[in-house]
Amino acid sequence: MQSDLIGIVALGVCSLAAGCASAPPPATRAARVEQVQCDSSGTAQEALVRSTKVLSVQPLYSHIISGKTAEQRVDGATLLVRPPQGVNAEQMTRILQCHSARVLLGQVNRDAVRNDPYWLPDSWVNIQVTPESGNFAVTVSTDTVHDGLQVLGHANQYADDHTLAAEPELP
């Protein structure tokens, strides 16, 4: 009986350790993305990140249910942006993921894009771009509420710097 209990506890500890250790460190993930997904067009990609026009920013929430309580947690942000000429959603995802990896690895100047929402120091961000009503929805998510709030803050400030006028100016 006692050996069964020890075996169960040992299995639980091993499972917990494996679950905690399953995600590689951010720099390792960034190096892998850079190696597998990125090409030599870094300068053009950085220009695209600097020139992106933002229509809106929305917080990205996850719904957590614990027992009889439920709460919403901020996981990041969704930026609605104008699609760059000749770039589809899959290409935009790749460009932003490469940008994120290169900045995290120190291959790109961290200050090149003010309030850059596509990376965090010492953290990995997940980026996915999908078409939405003729524009792109860029979802930037993280693994912690702290990082999610940072991404949301950067996204709002980035949008202030890269906003697209909602109404054209009259002559």
Secondary structure by P-SEA (a helix, b strand, c coil): caaaaaaaaaaaaaaaaaaaaccccaaaaaaaaaacccccaaaaaaaaaaaccccbbbbbbbbbbccccccccccbbbbbccccccccaaaaaaaaaaaaaaaaacccccccccccccccccbbbbbbbbbcccccbbbbbcccaaaaaaaaaaaaaaaaacccccccccc
